Amino acid sequence: FRLALIQLHVSAVKSDNLQRACGLVREASAKGAKLVALPECFNSPYGTQYFKEYAEKIPGESTQKLSEVAKECSIYLIGGRSIPEEDGGKLYNTCAVFGPDGALLAKHRKVHLFDINVPGKIQFKESETLSPGNSFSMFDTPYCKVGLGICYDMRFAEMAQIYGQKGCQLLVYPGAFNMTTGPAHWELLQRGRAVDNQLYVATVSPARDEKASYVAWGHSTVVNPWGEVIAKAGAEETVVYTDIDLKKLAEIRQQIPILSQKRCDLYGVEMKE
């Protein structure tokens, strides 16, 4: 099946971002995409100073538009981190997923908050304004089961391993790595998660805006279960297309059967209820 990643140029005007995103979703659908993903922070600038101002409830204005365009195009739509979600007086970094009938299929709240300090390069603390999610998020399609993470979640190998154990064959991470972590780790982490679990990994970033307070790395990418980069954007606004070949995934798992060769008598990773 065809996957499309929309690397959107994000402005400070929410309505403009939403209108352009929906237009690119329609374009991707017209080109045969069955699963379309938007980037983290596609509907607001990225920064702790913006989260409260741009926050919405789910369902709300932005997610209603995503629901409508998913139904109109009869696709599965991963809404990036569409908005900072407000719920019960708390804010979450949330990705909403909609099916071809417009129904909400999954709602992933970022589990691992981006609190880092690289001296002389970048300091950022999402926990100043956001609360963490506390659950894994998966959804079924006629093609395969899909697991969700958001940006920093990708650094945690155990999370991807759980998704693999639960039958996911594709992991999608809307993300916004920066100009320090992007060149160093963006592709490396994706290839690691893909090879470790013998599945496809897709990441979708905002386009780079050098004038923004937080400059995203861009380079939305798809990696296959062999660890090969099979599609990759540059820094500019674009739509990345790739065909997900589940037959190739099955062949790789048969050739190198690590999933059945794990020594579960010696070690294990488990999802806590």
PAMITOR-626806 format. One record per residue: residue in three letters; x, y, z of N, C-alpha, C in turn. Coordinates in steps of 0.05 Angstrom, whole numbers, plus 32768, in hexadecimal, padded with zeros to 4 digits. Atoms other than C-alpha are relative to their C-alpha. Layout:
<atoms>
r/n.xx/n.yy/n.zz/ca.xx/ca.yy/ca.zz/c.xx/c.yy/c.zz
ala/X/Y/Z/X/Y/Z/X/Y/Z
...
</atoms>
This chain:
<atoms>
r/n.xx/n.yy/n.zz/ca.xx/ca.yy/ca.zz/c.xx/c.yy/c.zz
phe/8011/7FE8/8000/8000/8000/8000/8012/8019/8000
arg/7FF1/7FE8/8002/8016/8047/7FF4/7FFD/8012/8019
leu/7FFF/7FEE/7FE8/802B/8073/802F/800A/801B/7FF6
ala/7FF7/7FE4/8006/8031/80BF/802A/8006/800E/801A
leu/7FF8/7FF0/7FE9/8056/80EB/805B/8000/801D/7FF7
ile/8003/7FE4/8007/8044/8135/8059/8012/8011/8011
gln/7FED/7FEF/7FF2/807F/8160/806C/7FF8/801D/7FFC
leu/800E/7FE7/8003/8059/81A0/8077/8010/8018/800B
his/7FF4/7FE7/7FF6/8074/81E7/807E/7FEB/800C/8013
val/8013/7FF7/7FEB/8053/81FF/80BF/8003/801E/8006
ser/8000/7FE4/7FF9/8040/8247/80CB/7FF3/8005/801B
ala/800C/7FFA/7FE6/8025/826B/8108/7FE2/8002/7FFE
val/801D/7FFD/8004/7FDF/826D/80E9/7FF3/7FE4/7FFE
lys/800B/801B/7FFE/7FB9/822F/80FE/7FEE/7FF9/7FE8
ser/8013/8005/8016/7F83/8235/80C8/800E/7FFB/7FE6
asp/7FF0/8004/8018/7FB7/823B/8091/800D/7FE5/8000
asn/7FF3/801A/7FFD/7FDC/81FE/80AA/7FED/7FE9/7FFA
leu/8014/8015/8002/7F9D/81D5/80AD/7FF6/7FFE/7FE3
gln/800A/8000/801B/7F85/81EB/8068/8015/7FF4/7FED
arg/7FEB/800B/8011/7FC8/81DB/8047/8004/7FE3/8005
ala/7FFD/801C/7FFA/7FCE/8199/806B/7FEA/7FEF/7FF3
cys/8016/800E/800C/7F89/8183/8053/8003/7FFF/7FE2
gly/7FFB/8000/801D/7F9B/8198/800C/8015/7FEB/7FF8
leu/7FEB/8014/8007/7FDA/816D/800D/7FF7/7FE4/8005
val/800C/801A/7FFC/7FB3/8133/802A/7FF0/7FF7/7FE8
arg/800F/8006/8018/7F84/8137/7FEF/8012/7FF9/7FE8
glu/7FED/8005/8016/7FBF/813A/7FBF/800C/7FE4/8003
ala/7FF4/801B/7FFB/7FDE/80FC/7FE0/7FEC/7FEA/7FF9
ser/8014/8014/8006/7F9D/80D6/7FDB/7FFC/7FFD/7FE2
ala/8004/8001/801E/7F96/80E8/7F91/8017/7FF0/7FF3
lys/7FE9/800F/800B/7FDB/80C8/7F87/8002/7FE4/800B
gly/8002/801C/7FF8/7FC5/8087/7FA6/8008/7FF9/801C
ala/7FF9/8006/7FE5/7FDA/808D/7FEE/7FE8/7FF6/8010
lys/8015/800C/7FF0/7FB0/8062/801D/8003/8008/801D
leu/7FFA/7FF7/7FE5/7FD2/8079/805D/8011/8019/7FFE
val/7FF4/7FE6/8002/7FE6/80C2/8065/8007/800A/801C
ala/7FF7/7FF6/7FE5/800E/80E0/809F/8008/801D/7FFF
leu/7FF8/7FE4/7FFD/8016/8128/80B5/8015/8002/8016
pro/7FEA/7FFE/7FED/8051/8141/80DE/7FF8/8008/801C
glu/8004/7FF5/7FE6/8058/8150/8127/7FFD/801F/7FFE
cys/8004/7FE2/8000/8040/8198/8134/7FF9/800B/7FE5
phe/8007/7FF5/801A/8020/81A0/80F0/7FEE/8018/8002
asn/8015/7FEB/7FFE/7FEC/81D0/810B/8008/8017/8012
ser/7FF6/7FEA/7FEF/8016/81FC/8139/801E/8001/7FFF
pro/7FE3/7FFF/7FFD/805D/8214/8141/8008/7FEE/8017
tyr/7FF6/8012/7FEA/8087/81E5/816D/800E/8011/8015
gly/7FF3/7FF1/7FEA/8099/8203/81B0/7FEE/8001/8018
thr/8011/8001/7FE8/8081/8201/81F8/7FEF/801A/8003
gln/800F/7FE7/7FFE/806B/824A/81F1/7FE7/8000/7FEF
tyr/8017/8001/8012/8039/8236/81BB/7FEA/7FEC/8009
phe/8011/8017/7FFC/8019/81F7/81D8/7FE5/8009/800C
lys/8019/7FF9/7FF4/7FE4/8218/8204/7FEF/8011/7FED
glu/800E/7FEF/8013/7FD1/824C/81D0/7FF2/7FF1/7FEA
tyr/800A/800F/8017/7FC5/8219/8199/7FF0/7FE7/8008
ala/800D/8019/7FF7/7FA6/81E2/81C4/7FE3/7FFF/7FF9
glu/801D/8006/8005/7F63/81C2/81B3/7FF9/7FE6/800D
lys/800A/801A/7FF7/7F39/818A/81CD/7FFE/7FEE/7FE8
ile/8005/8014/8014/7F30/814A/81A6/7FE7/7FF1/8008
pro/8002/7FF2/801A/7F00/8149/8183/7FFF/801E/8003
gly/7FFF/7FE3/8001/7F08/8192/8170/8002/8009/7FE4
glu/8000/7FF4/801B/7F0F/81C0/8135/8013/7FF2/7FED
ser/7FEC/800B/8012/7F4F/81A4/8119/7FFC/7FE2/7FFA
thr/8004/801D/8004/7F41/815A/8124/7FE6/7FFB/7FF0
gln/8018/8003/8011/7EFC/8164/8105/8006/8002/7FE3
lys/7FF7/7FFC/801C/7F1D/817D/80C5/800F/7FE7/7FF6
leu/7FF2/8018/8008/7F4B/8141/80C5/7FED/7FE8/7FFB
ser/8014/8015/8003/7F11/8112/80CF/7FF1/8003/7FE5
glu/800F/7FFB/8019/7EEC/8132/8094/8011/7FFA/7FE8
val/7FEF/8005/8018/7F27/812F/8064/8007/7FE2/7FFE
ala/7FFB/801D/8001/7F36/80E6/8077/7FE8/7FF2/7FF3
lys/8019/800C/800B/7EED/80D4/8067/7FFD/8008/7FE2
glu/8003/7FF7/801C/7EEC/80FE/8027/8013/7FF0/7FEE
cys/7FEC/800E/8011/7F2B/80DB/800D/8000/7FE2/8004
ser/8002/801D/7FFA/7F1A/8097/802B/801C/7FF4/8005
ile/7FE5/8008/7FF9/7F60/8090/804A/8003/7FFD/801E
tyr/7FF8/8000/7FE4/7F81/8082/808C/8012/8019/8004
leu/7FF1/7FE7/7FFD/7F9C/80C5/80A6/800B/8002/801D
ile/7FF2/7FFC/7FE7/7FD0/80CC/80DD/8004/801E/8003
gly/8000/7FE3/7FFE/7FC7/8113/80F6/8018/800C/800E
gly/7FE8/7FF5/7FF4/800E/811F/810D/7FFB/8006/801D
arg/800A/7FF5/7FE7/800C/8144/814E/7FF0/8018/7FF7
ser/8011/7FEC/800C/7FD2/816A/8133/7FFF/801A/8011
ile/8003/7FE9/7FED/7FCC/8197/8170/800A/7FF7/801B
pro/7FFD/8006/7FE3/7FE0/819C/81B8/7FE3/7FFA/800A
glu/801B/8007/7FF7/7FA4/8178/81D7/7FFC/8009/801C
glu/8008/7FF8/7FE5/7F81/8196/8213/7FEB/7FED/800A
asp/8013/8013/7FF4/7F5F/8165/8241/8003/8001/801E
gly/8000/8000/7FE3/7F4C/816D/8289/8014/8013/800D
gly/7FED/7FEC/7FF5/7F78/81AA/8293/801D/7FFA/7FF9
lys/7FE5/8007/8008/7FB6/8187/8276/8003/8002/7FE2
leu/7FFA/7FFF/801C/7FD8/818D/8233/8011/7FE7/7FF8
tyr/7FF2/8018/800A/7FF0/8151/820A/8009/8005/7FE3
asn/7FF7/8000/801C/8018/8149/81CA/7FF3/7FE8/7FF3
thr/8012/8015/8008/7FE4/8120/81A5/7FFE/7FFD/7FE2
cys/8003/8008/801C/7FDF/80FC/8162/7FE6/7FF1/7FFE
ala/801A/800D/8005/7F99/80EA/814A/8000/7FF3/7FE5
val/8001/8010/8019/7F8C/80B5/8115/7FE3/7FFC/7FF8
phe/801B/8003/800A/7F4E/80B2/80E9/7FFF/7FEC/7FE9
gly/8004/8015/8015/7F33/807A/80BD/7FF1/800B/7FE8
pro/800D/7FF8/8019/7F14/807D/8077/7FE3/8009/8004
asp/801B/7FF7/7FFA/7ED0/8088/8097/7FFF/8018/8012
gly/7FFE/7FE8/7FF0/7EE9/80C3/80BF/8000/7FFB/801E
ala/8000/8006/7FE3/7EE7/809E/8102/801C/8002/800C
leu/7FE7/7FFF/7FF1/7F1D/80AA/8136/8008/7FE3/8008
leu/7FF7/801C/7FFC/7F46/8069/8138/8014/7FFE/8017
ala/7FEB/8000/7FEA/7F7E/807C/8169/8006/801D/8007
lys/7FF8/7FE5/7FF6/7F96/80B6/8193/8019/7FFB/8011
his/7FE7/8005/7FF1/7FDF/80B2/81A7/800A/801A/800D
arg/7FF4/7FEA/7FF1/7FF8/80E0/81DD/801D/7FF9/8004
lys/7FE3/8005/7FFF/8044/80E7/81DB/8007/7FF6/801C
val/7FFA/800E/7FE7/805E/80B8/8211/8019/800C/800D
his/7FE7/7FF6/7FF6/80A5/80D4/8218/8003/801D/7FF9
leu/7FFE/7FE3/8005/80AB/811F/8221/801C/8008/7FFB
phe/7FE6/7FF7/800A/80E4/8143/81FF/800C/8014/8014
asp/7FF2/7FEF/7FED/810D/815E/8239/801E/7FFB/7FFD
ile/7FE4/8005/8005/8155/8166/8223/8010/8019/8004
asn/7FED/7FEA/7FFD/8192/8191/822E/801B/7FF8/7FF4
val/7FE6/8004/800D/81CC/818F/81FD/800E/801B/8001
pro/7FF3/7FE6/7FFB/81FA/81C7/8216/800B/800D/7FE7
gly/7FF7/7FF0/8017/8207/81FD/81E3/7FF1/7FFB/7FE6
lys/800E/8006/8019/81D6/81DF/81B1/7FE2/8003/8003
ile/801D/7FFE/7FFD/818F/81D4/81C9/7FF8/7FF7/801C
gln/800D/8007/7FE7/8167/81D3/8209/7FE2/8002/7FFC
phe/801D/8000/8004/811D/81C1/8208/7FF3/7FEF/8015
lys/800D/800F/7FEB/80EC/81AA/823C/7FE2/8000/7FFC
glu/801D/8003/8005/80A7/8192/8225/7FF0/7FFE/8019
ser/800F/8004/7FE7/8094/8180/826C/7FF8/801A/800E
glu/8008/7FE6/7FF4/808F/81CA/827D/7FE2/8005/7FFA
thr/801C/7FFB/8007/804B/81CA/825A/7FF0/7FE7/7FFA
leu/800E/8018/8008/803A/8183/8244/8001/7FEA/8015
ser/8001/8019/7FF0/8025/8144/8268/8005/7FE8/7FEE
pro/7FFA/8018/8011/803B/80FF/824F/7FE7/7FEE/7FFD
gly/8014/8015/8003/800D/80CB/8232/8009/7FE7/800E
asn/7FFA/8018/7FF1/8009/8087/8253/7FF8/7FE7/7FF3
ser/8009/8019/800E/7FF7/8055/821D/800D/7FFE/7FE5
phe/7FF8/8006/801B/800D/8034/81DD/7FE8/8005/7FEE
ser/8016/7FFA/8013/7FE5/8045/819F/8004/7FF1/7FE6
met/7FFF/800F/8019/7FD7/8015/8165/7FE5/8001/7FF3
phe/8019/8002/800E/7FA3/8011/812F/8003/7FEC/7FE9
asp/8000/8014/8015/7F90/7FDD/80FB/7FF6/800D/7FE6
thr/8009/7FF9/801B/7F89/7FE8/80B0/7FFD/7FE6/7FF1
pro/8001/8018/8010/7F79/7FB6/8079/801C/7FF6/7FF7
tyr/7FE6/8006/800A/7FC3/7FB8/8068/8012/7FF5/8016
cys/7FF0/800A/7FE9/7FE6/7FB0/80AC/7FF8/8010/8019
lys/8004/7FF2/7FE6/7FE5/7FC5/80F5/8016/8015/8002
val/7FEE/7FE9/7FFE/8006/8009/8102/8004/8008/801D
gly/7FFA/7FF6/7FE5/8029/8020/8142/8008/801D/7FFE
leu/7FFB/7FE3/8000/802F/8069/8155/8013/8009/8016
gly/7FF0/7FF1/7FED/8063/8093/8178/8002/801D/7FF7
ile/7FFC/7FE4/8008/8073/80DD/8178/801C/8008/8007
cys/7FE6/7FF4/7FFE/80B9/80F7/816D/8012/7FF2/8015
tyr/7FEE/800A/7FEC/80E0/80EA/81AE/7FFA/7FE3/8008
asp/8007/801C/7FFB/80BA/80A8/81B7/8012/7FED/7FF0
met/7FF0/8011/8012/80E6/808D/817E/801A/7FF8/800D
arg/7FE7/8007/7FF3/8123/808D/81AB/7FFE/7FE8/8013
phe/8004/8015/7FEC/8105/8058/81D8/7FFA/7FE6/7FF2
ala/8001/8019/8010/8112/8014/81B8/7FEB/7FED/800B
glu/8013/8013/7FF4/80E5/7FEF/81E9/7FE4/8005/7FF5
met/801B/7FF9/800A/80A8/8014/81CF/7FFC/7FF3/7FE5
ala/8002/800C/801A/80B6/7FFE/8188/7FFF/7FE2/8001
gln/8000/801D/7FFE/80C3/7FB7/819E/7FE5/7FF6/8009
ile/801B/8007/7FF8/8080/7FB4/81C1/7FED/8000/7FE8
tyr/8011/7FFE/8018/805E/7FCB/8181/8005/7FE8/7FED
gly/7FFA/8017/8011/8082/7F95/815A/7FF4/7FE6/800B
gln/800B/8018/7FF3/806D/7F60/818D/7FE1/7FFF/7FFD
lys/801D/7FFE/8003/8025/7F78/8185/7FF6/7FFE/7FE3
gly/8008/8005/801C/8026/7F6C/813A/8002/8017/7FED
cys/7FFD/7FE9/8012/8036/7FB1/811E/8016/7FFA/7FEB
gln/7FED/8003/8016/8059/7FB0/80DB/800A/801B/7FF5
leu/7FF9/7FE5/8007/805E/7FFB/80D3/7FFF/8012/8019
leu/8000/7FED/7FEA/8072/802F/8108/8001/801C/7FF3
val/8000/7FE4/800A/8063/8079/80FA/8005/8013/8017
tyr/7FF8/7FEC/7FEC/8084/80B0/8121/7FFF/801C/7FF4
pro/7FFF/7FE4/8006/806E/80F7/8113/8015/800C/8013
gly/7FEA/7FF6/7FEF/80AB/811E/812C/800A/801A/7FF6
ala/7FF4/7FE6/8007/80D0/815F/812D/801C/8001/800D
phe/7FE5/7FFE/7FF6/8119/8151/813B/800C/801B/7FF7
asn/7FF5/7FE6/8005/8144/8190/813B/801B/7FFF/7FF2
met/7FE8/7FFF/800F/8184/81A7/811B/8018/7FF5/800F
thr/7FEB/800E/7FF1/81AE/8187/8152/7FFB/7FE2/7FFF
thr/8005/801D/7FFF/818C/8143/815A/7FF9/7FF4/7FE5
gly/8008/800A/801A/8173/813D/8113/8017/7FF4/7FF0
pro/7FE9/800B/800F/81B6/8135/80EF/800D/7FE8/800E
ala/7FF2/8015/7FF1/81D0/8108/8126/7FF0/7FE6/8002
his/800F/8017/7FF8/8197/80D9/8135/7FE6/7FF9/7FF1
trp/801B/8003/800D/8158/80E1/810A/7FFF/7FE6/7FEF
glu/8000/8017/8011/8169/80AD/80D5/800B/7FE7/800F
leu/7FF5/8016/7FF1/8193/8082/8104/7FEB/7FF2/8011
leu/8015/800C/7FEF/8159/8077/8134/7FEC/7FF1/7FF0
gln/8014/800E/8011/8129/8065/80FD/800A/7FE6/7FF6
arg/7FF4/8019/800A/8158/8032/80DF/8003/7FEB/8016
gly/7FFD/8013/7FEA/8165/8014/8123/7FE5/7FF3/8008
arg/801A/800B/7FF9/811B/800D/8134/7FF6/7FEC/7FEA
ala/800A/8011/8016/810D/7FEE/80EF/800F/7FE5/8000
val/7FF0/8019/8001/8146/7FBB/80F1/7FFB/7FEF/8019
asp/8004/800F/7FE7/813C/7FA8/813A/7FE6/7FF0/8000
asn/801B/800C/7FFE/80F2/7F97/812F/7FF7/7FF6/7FE5
gln/8007/800A/801B/80F2/7F86/80E4/7FE5/800A/7FF7
leu/8019/7FF3/8009/80BC/7FB7/80D2/8007/801A/7FF2
tyr/7FFC/7FE6/800D/80B2/7FF8/80AC/7FFD/8016/8015
val/8001/7FE9/7FEF/80BF/803A/80CF/7FFD/8019/7FEE
ala/8004/7FE7/800E/80A5/807D/80B5/8000/8017/8013
thr/8000/7FE8/7FF0/80B3/80C1/80D1/7FF8/8018/7FEF
val/800A/7FE9/8010/8091/8101/80BC/8004/801A/8010
ser/7FF7/7FE8/7FF3/80AE/8145/80CE/7FF3/8019/7FF3
pro/8006/7FE7/800E/8099/818D/80C2/8017/8007/7FED
ala/7FEB/7FF5/8010/80C0/81AF/808B/8011/8014/8011
arg/7FEE/7FEE/7FF0/80FB/81D9/80A3/7FF9/801D/7FFB
asp/8004/7FE3/8001/80EF/8222/80B3/8016/800D/8010
glu/7FE8/7FF5/7FF2/8130/8245/80C3/7FF9/8018/8011
lys/8007/7FE8/7FF0/810A/8281/80E0/7FF0/7FF8/8019
ala/8010/8008/7FE9/80E3/8258/8113/8011/7FFF/8019
ser/7FF2/8001/7FE6/80F5/8258/815D/800C/7FE4/8004
tyr/7FF7/801B/7FFF/80FD/820C/8157/8003/7FF7/7FE3
val/7FFC/8007/801C/811C/81F6/8115/8000/7FE1/7FFD
ala/8003/801D/8004/8106/81B0/80FF/8014/7FF7/7FEB
trp/7FED/800C/8012/8137/8182/80DB/7FF4/7FF9/7FE5
gly/800C/800A/8018/8105/816A/80A7/8008/7FE4/7FFA
his/7FF6/801B/8009/811A/812C/807F/7FED/7FEA/8009
ser/8013/8015/7FFC/80DA/8104/8087/800A/7FE7/7FF1
thr/7FF1/8017/8009/80F0/80BC/807B/7FEF/7FE7/8003
val/800A/801B/7FFD/80D9/8074/806F/8017/7FED/7FFE
val/7FEB/8014/7FFF/8106/803A/8082/7FF2/7FE4/7FFF
asn/800C/801B/8002/80F8/7FF1/806F/800B/7FED/8015
pro/7FF7/8012/7FEB/8102/7FB4/809B/801D/7FF6/7FFE
trp/7FE3/8006/8004/8148/7FA9/807E/8012/8017/8009
gly/7FF1/7FE9/7FF7/815C/7FED/8098/8007/8013/7FEA
glu/7FFA/7FEF/8017/815E/800E/8054/7FED/8018/8000
val/8010/7FE8/8005/8145/8056/804A/7FF4/7FFE/7FE4
ile/800D/8004/801B/8112/804E/8012/7FF2/8019/7FF6
ala/800C/7FE6/8008/80F6/8095/8012/8009/8015/8013
lys/7FF6/7FEC/7FEE/8110/80D6/802E/7FFC/801C/7FF4
ala/8003/7FE4/8008/80FF/8120/8029/8019/8010/8006
gly/7FEB/7FED/7FF8/812E/815B/802C/7FF5/8011/8017
ala/8008/7FEE/7FEA/8120/8198/8058/7FE6/800F/7FF9
glu/8016/7FEF/8009/80E9/81B9/802E/7FE5/7FF2/8002
glu/801B/800C/8000/809E/81AE/802C/7FFD/7FEE/7FE8
thr/8003/8014/8015/808E/816F/8005/7FEF/7FEA/800A
val/800E/8018/7FF9/8067/812F/8004/8011/7FE8/7FF7
val/7FF0/8017/8006/808E/80EE/8008/7FEE/7FE8/7FFC
tyr/8011/8018/8005/806F/80B0/7FE9/8012/7FE7/8000
thr/7FF3/8019/8003/8084/8068/7FF1/7FEC/7FE9/8002
asp/8012/8017/7FFF/8065/8023/7FE8/800A/7FED/8015
ile/7FF9/8012/7FEA/8065/7FF7/8026/7FFB/7FE4/7FF6
asp/8001/801B/800B/8075/7FB0/8010/8001/7FEC/8016
leu/8002/8013/7FE9/805D/7F7F/8045/800B/7FE4/7FF8
lys/7FF4/8019/8008/8075/7F44/801B/801E/8001/8006
lys/7FE4/7FFD/7FFA/80BC/7F5F/8022/8005/7FFD/801E
leu/7FFD/8003/7FE3/80B2/7F65/806D/7FFF/7FE3/8008
ala/8002/801D/7FF9/809C/7F1C/8071/8019/7FF1/7FF7
glu/7FE8/800E/8009/80D8/7F06/8048/8018/8005/8012
ile/7FEA/7FF9/7FEE/8109/7F2B/8075/7FFE/7FF1/801A
arg/8005/800E/7FE7/80EA/7F0C/80B3/8005/7FE2/7FFD
gln/7FFB/801D/8005/80F0/7EC7/8093/801E/7FFB/7FFD
gln/7FE4/8003/8005/8138/7ED1/807E/8011/8002/801A
ile/7FF2/7FFB/7FE7/8150/7EEB/80C2/7FEB/8000/8016
pro/8017/8002/7FEE/811D/7ED1/80F5/8005/8008/801D
ile/7FF9/7FF8/7FE4/8131/7EFA/8131/7FE8/8000/8013
leu/8018/7FFE/7FEF/80EA/7F01/814A/7FFA/7FE5/800E
ser/8004/801A/7FF4/80E5/7EB6/8156/8018/7FF6/800F
gln/7FE8/8009/7FF3/812C/7EB0/816E/8007/800F/801A
lys/7FFC/7FF1/7FE7/8127/7EE0/81A9/8001/7FEC/8017
arg/7FFE/8012/7FE9/813C/7EBF/81EA/7FEE/800B/8017
cys/8014/7FF6/7FED/80FD/7ECF/8211/8003/7FF3/801C
asp/7FFA/800C/7FE7/8116/7EA0/8247/8015/8010/8010
leu/7FEA/7FF0/7FF3/814F/7ED2/8255/7FF9/801D/8003
tyr/8006/7FE4/7FFF/8131/7F16/8247/7FE5/8005/7FF3
gly/801A/7FF9/800C/80F2/7F3A/8232/7FF9/801D/8005
val/800C/7FE6/7FFD/80CE/7F7C/8228/7FE2/7FFD/7FFF
glu/801D/8004/7FFE/8086/7F80/823C/7FF1/801A/8003
met/8012/7FE9/7FFD/804D/7FB2/8239/7FF1/7FFE/801A
lys/800E/8000/7FE6/8031/7FC4/827D/7FE4/800A/7FFC
glu/801D/7FF8/8003/7FE5/7FC7/8281/7FFA/8018/8012
</atoms>
